[in-house]
Amino acid sequence: MKRLFWGILVLSAVVGLAACGQSAAPGYQAKKTIQTGKLRATTFALVSSAENSSLNYRQQYRYIEDIGDGRGYTAGIIGFTSGTGDLRTVIRRYVRLKPHNNRLRKYLPALRRVDGTAAHRGLGQHFVSDWHHAAKDIQMRHAQDAVVDQMYLLPVLRAAQKDDLSPLGQYIYYDAMVVHGPGQDASSFGGIRRRALKLARSPKQGGNQATYLKAFLKVRTRVMQQEKAHKDLSRLSVQRQFINDKNYRLARPLHWKMYGDSYQLK
């Protein structure tokens, strides 16, 4: 009888430890980030559901339109814009990869002039058509991917490593970087992170990851509510859902709603 009692006790302890391990929030692991593989595909699909109402982010290389957010043209796989300069950075990269017979080279002076504005002067429908044509070129896709990594993804991963964040935290940081840009002012990624760290301790500082990520989203909510184009906070609701689900590893299957539409990744 005693052996049976101790056997049950040990088994209960093992099961309890396993359950704790499943729900515990993992920190930053260099070999399990959103930079590559399935986690990259998951992250890009989540962002694409918000940016393009589609999970097929690879179809977005040709995307371009003015969405009325004051940033001019929004284009490409993550929404580079003419008003913030990263669209020009993509085209400069593309010109380096394909220096001859490049349809987009001629727009570089106009893109320099409209930087910081919502203007289309020197661009217009011809630019849109040439962007669509260039997006068929593998070198153009390489240019977009390189700028995504250089300007957005790698800085996010450096910040996530400093804060000891899981893949879920990395996705939340990346989505903010895509929407708000890599600056340090109050409405950019750096400023949002700085204020979040004043509200809650990061896991690196000994804080709870869920508490910290919710603080980050609280700060970001205030920033988004100041912009007409971002009044709908569906993307933040999805991120809170994943935090509440304790899905720190961004494990599939995933189910979510974005702007009223349902999505899933199996």
Legacy VTK file of the C-alpha trace (Angstrom):
# vtk DataFile Version 3.0
C-alpha trace
ASCII
DATASET POLYDATA
POINTS 266 float
0.000 0.000 0.000
2.857 2.348 0.896
4.565 1.566 -2.418
1.360 2.394 -4.281
1.005 5.668 -2.358
4.581 6.764 -3.102
4.223 5.708 -6.726
1.140 7.885 -7.148
2.878 10.775 -5.373
5.945 10.609 -7.645
3.780 10.320 -10.766
1.746 13.355 -9.696
4.923 15.351 -9.165
6.250 14.436 -12.615
2.965 15.368 -14.298
2.879 18.634 -12.366
6.391 19.536 -13.443
5.568 18.723 -17.058
2.491 20.935 -16.927
4.536 23.787 -15.492
7.075 23.345 -18.259
4.372 23.578 -20.902
2.884 26.809 -19.555
6.140 28.529 -18.597
7.137 31.388 -20.884
10.387 30.566 -22.701
12.966 33.288 -23.110
15.068 34.204 -26.124
16.705 31.205 -27.799
19.097 31.987 -30.652
18.176 28.833 -32.583
14.416 29.358 -32.221
13.673 32.866 -33.443
11.279 34.321 -36.000
14.155 34.985 -38.416
13.996 31.628 -40.176
11.918 28.554 -40.882
8.379 27.950 -39.722
8.431 30.743 -37.141
9.344 33.264 -39.851
6.527 31.975 -42.070
4.076 32.139 -39.160
5.090 35.682 -38.225
4.959 36.973 -41.792
1.539 35.367 -42.341
0.181 36.988 -39.166
1.452 40.409 -40.229
0.142 39.897 -43.765
-3.335 39.125 -42.427
-3.305 42.608 -40.886
-1.539 44.456 -43.702
-3.031 42.731 -46.755
-5.979 40.590 -45.547
-4.131 37.520 -46.810
-1.936 34.791 -45.350
0.043 34.505 -48.579
2.682 37.099 -47.769
4.779 36.059 -50.769
2.120 37.489 -53.069
2.631 40.928 -51.545
5.905 41.764 -53.302
3.838 43.430 -56.060
1.424 45.224 -53.718
1.313 49.032 -53.921
-1.292 51.683 -53.065
-1.836 54.869 -51.097
-3.862 53.834 -48.039
-4.388 57.412 -46.888
-2.216 57.258 -43.773
-0.079 60.262 -44.682
2.892 58.133 -45.731
2.373 58.235 -49.505
2.642 54.924 -51.323
2.652 51.734 -49.265
4.251 48.854 -51.151
5.829 45.440 -50.992
5.991 42.511 -48.627
5.651 44.511 -45.391
4.397 47.868 -46.640
7.464 50.009 -47.323
6.404 53.634 -47.805
7.519 56.526 -49.964
6.923 58.935 -47.089
9.285 57.239 -44.632
12.104 56.488 -47.054
12.298 52.713 -46.776
10.624 52.297 -50.186
13.490 54.287 -51.671
15.921 52.070 -49.754
14.374 48.984 -51.379
14.730 50.442 -54.870
18.321 51.497 -54.246
19.063 47.938 -53.146
17.323 46.605 -56.244
19.374 48.902 -58.481
22.574 47.547 -56.913
21.415 43.985 -57.596
20.259 44.859 -61.122
22.152 47.935 -62.348
21.095 47.615 -65.999
17.621 47.778 -67.580
16.068 48.625 -64.234
12.652 50.277 -64.623
12.635 51.712 -61.105
15.993 53.509 -61.164
14.487 56.652 -62.724
12.177 57.182 -59.733
14.952 57.549 -57.146
15.176 61.376 -57.449
11.393 61.724 -57.053
11.395 59.381 -54.057
14.085 61.500 -52.436
11.966 64.631 -52.934
8.771 63.132 -51.462
10.521 61.633 -48.421
8.709 62.833 -45.305
5.511 63.669 -47.195
2.439 61.956 -48.652
3.100 63.430 -52.118
3.077 61.455 -55.384
4.875 64.051 -57.478
7.117 62.384 -60.045
5.627 58.965 -59.291
1.962 58.323 -60.143
0.484 55.527 -62.230
3.654 54.943 -64.247
5.508 54.218 -61.018
2.754 51.839 -59.879
2.885 49.950 -63.195
6.671 49.720 -63.136
6.584 48.472 -59.538
4.173 45.695 -60.549
6.451 44.715 -63.421
9.620 44.782 -61.297
8.011 42.594 -58.626
8.189 39.661 -61.058
11.991 39.862 -60.899
13.667 37.585 -58.335
16.267 40.301 -57.708
13.494 42.672 -56.648
12.229 40.078 -54.188
15.736 39.615 -52.834
15.997 43.384 -52.393
12.765 43.521 -50.390
13.774 40.565 -48.211
17.185 42.103 -47.519
15.692 45.428 -46.409
13.122 43.638 -44.225
15.922 41.828 -42.415
18.309 44.772 -42.216
15.889 47.511 -41.147
13.207 45.595 -39.269
13.742 41.961 -38.345
17.341 42.012 -37.099
16.864 45.155 -34.948
13.749 43.509 -33.477
15.683 40.361 -32.620
18.433 42.393 -30.954
15.824 44.132 -28.803
14.064 40.834 -28.068
17.358 39.292 -26.981
18.011 42.217 -24.628
14.548 41.724 -23.121
14.696 37.885 -23.197
11.506 37.442 -25.216
9.931 34.307 -26.666
8.855 33.919 -30.326
5.493 35.449 -29.347
7.253 38.499 -27.930
9.418 38.694 -31.047
6.316 38.681 -33.266
4.717 41.416 -31.150
7.889 43.517 -31.447
8.150 42.872 -35.195
4.543 43.860 -35.882
5.124 47.120 -34.010
8.325 47.768 -35.955
6.537 47.210 -39.284
3.714 49.618 -38.428
5.562 52.320 -36.487
9.085 52.203 -37.874
12.504 51.862 -36.237
12.855 55.358 -34.759
13.262 56.432 -31.144
10.499 59.060 -30.959
7.359 58.397 -28.919
5.364 57.008 -31.860
8.110 54.697 -33.189
9.137 51.231 -32.051
12.008 52.475 -29.901
9.825 54.961 -28.060
7.049 52.424 -27.488
9.524 49.913 -26.059
11.156 52.555 -23.867
7.822 53.542 -22.299
6.776 49.903 -21.875
9.952 49.234 -19.888
8.925 52.031 -17.536
5.542 50.386 -16.964
6.753 46.829 -16.391
9.987 44.893 -16.002
11.047 42.755 -18.938
11.837 39.050 -18.409
15.527 39.986 -18.594
14.940 42.307 -15.631
13.170 39.550 -13.719
9.650 40.474 -14.772
6.773 38.322 -15.981
6.674 38.027 -19.775
2.879 38.243 -20.081
2.765 41.331 -17.861
5.514 43.016 -19.837
4.007 42.231 -23.252
0.628 43.556 -22.133
2.353 46.759 -20.986
3.968 47.046 -24.423
0.564 46.640 -26.096
-0.954 49.203 -23.723
1.582 51.801 -24.847
1.156 50.834 -28.482
-2.626 51.142 -28.219
-2.289 54.814 -27.296
-0.002 55.423 -30.265
-2.300 53.672 -32.741
-5.371 55.528 -31.507
-3.706 58.774 -32.557
-3.586 57.683 -36.215
-6.751 57.647 -38.309
-5.555 54.718 -40.436
-5.024 52.548 -37.342
-8.231 53.066 -35.374
-9.081 49.369 -35.703
-6.979 47.550 -33.117
-7.647 44.002 -34.328
-3.949 43.191 -34.625
-3.426 44.058 -30.958
-6.456 42.001 -29.929
-4.937 38.994 -31.707
-1.663 39.480 -29.856
-3.443 39.723 -26.505
-5.320 36.537 -27.401
-2.036 34.673 -27.920
-0.671 36.040 -24.624
-3.783 34.881 -22.765
-3.469 31.491 -24.471
0.150 31.336 -23.230
1.237 30.426 -26.755
4.722 31.850 -26.280
6.218 29.532 -28.894
3.714 30.598 -31.593
2.859 26.937 -31.990
0.368 25.950 -34.663
-2.531 25.476 -35.133
-3.408 29.149 -34.770
-6.876 30.642 -35.138
-7.620 34.373 -35.088
-9.820 37.146 -36.452
-8.470 40.245 -38.160
-10.815 43.104 -39.069
-13.751 40.683 -38.893
-12.191 38.001 -41.121
-11.249 34.569 -39.774
-7.812 33.028 -40.369
-6.007 29.866 -39.395
-2.571 28.328 -39.736
-2.362 24.557 -39.386
LINES 1 267
266 0 1 2 3 4 5 6 7 8 9 10 11 12 13 14 15 16 17 18 19 20 21 22 23 24 25 26 27 28 29 30 31 32 33 34 35 36 37 38 39 40 41 42 43 44 45 46 47 48 49 50 51 52 53 54 55 56 57 58 59 60 61 62 63 64 65 66 67 68 69 70 71 72 73 74 75 76 77 78 79 80 81 82 83 84 85 86 87 88 89 90 91 92 93 94 95 96 97 98 99 100 101 102 103 104 105 106 107 108 109 110 111 112 113 114 115 116 117 118 119 120 121 122 123 124 125 126 127 128 129 130 131 132 133 134 135 136 137 138 139 140 141 142 143 144 145 146 147 148 149 150 151 152 153 154 155 156 157 158 159 160 161 162 163 164 165 166 167 168 169 170 171 172 173 174 175 176 177 178 179 180 181 182 183 184 185 186 187 188 189 190 191 192 193 194 195 196 197 198 199 200 201 202 203 204 205 206 207 208 209 210 211 212 213 214 215 216 217 218 219 220 221 222 223 224 225 226 227 228 229 230 231 232 233 234 235 236 237 238 239 240 241 242 243 244 245 246 247 248 249 250 251 252 253 254 255 256 257 258 259 260 261 262 263 264 265
